[in-house]
Amino acid sequence: MTLSSVPVLEGRPLTAAAAMTDSSALLPDGPSLRAQLAEDGYLFLRGALDRGEVLAARREVLERMAEVGEIATPAEAALPTGRSRRSELHPDLGAFWRSVSEGPAVRRAVQGEHARRVAAVVLDDAVRPFDFIWLRAMIAGRASPLHFDHVYMNRGTDRVVSIWIPLGDVTVADGPVAVVENSHSFGDLVSRYRGHDVDRDPSRPGHVAELARAFLEERQARLLTADFRAGDLCLFGLFTLHGSIDNASPSGRVRLSADTRWQPAGEPMDERWSGPDPKGHGGRGYGGLGSARPLGAPQLRR
Ligand SMILES: O=C(O)CCC(=O)C(=O)O
């Protein structure tokens, strides 16, 4: 499989990039799927979710963003207006973003039966999701820095998987998630971050401090990504280094996605991400996410 365009990272084309391996043919077969995850550190599964449900979630989010003047109508095109009335209409930005992130169509698409089945097969157990949903609206020119999820969510069980879900078709140019090839076996890096908790020690960032290009060059590593279609997902464990490539969309459309986390139902859950009104980082709930700020506002490191 090839990528539809050369990924852009830090504003420049990145040649040290390749397509993720599509493991969807393994989906019903738990042992093979788990072996593939252990081998690669991630699973890219095409069509594992219901495309119609995912597109309904996309519409729901875009309509909410259009209501606050950030997305031009028709909202479906996901084109930013360059303006925002979010703060004026919703002074509690965390409450607003929570209501968008936990909208019924979003919840159904990203934490419904299809996603549950994938998580249960991968974890080989009865599973439950974190209540918190990391919804992202990424404008052109932006990307997420490289990080292990462990540092943000390590107070419960270690047996957590992250599922990254594009809300719509997200091509390489739109800036989807990207994983660092074989990073789950970078022992030195795993040891450096294991046990780090960004809330208990805010003096140390959770993401890799070096810029991604410099990091990849030093490690001689490639970034793996994909031309995602609505219904696809990418799953990884707490120690696979990932972030995103730049949103370099030629039309300037916003990239929408959601990340969710799943774990065995019987094991302890990180209290920051569970319950009817999850506390999140530093008690800021959904207000602690960069995407809770008006679209286009200066970015926060998460
Ligand atoms: O969507 C992104 O930009 C990054 C996703 C991510 O960091 C995650 O899934 O943990």
The ligand as an ORCA input file, in Angstrom:
! r2SCAN-3c Opt
* xyz 0 1
  O      -4.880     12.996     16.721
  C      -3.798     13.443     17.060
  O      -3.357     14.500     16.616
  C      -2.946     12.736     18.048
  C      -3.625     11.561     18.658
  C      -3.002     11.137     19.922
  O      -2.106     11.716     20.405
  C      -3.481      9.974     20.620
  O      -4.288      9.239     20.075
  O      -3.014      9.769     21.756
*
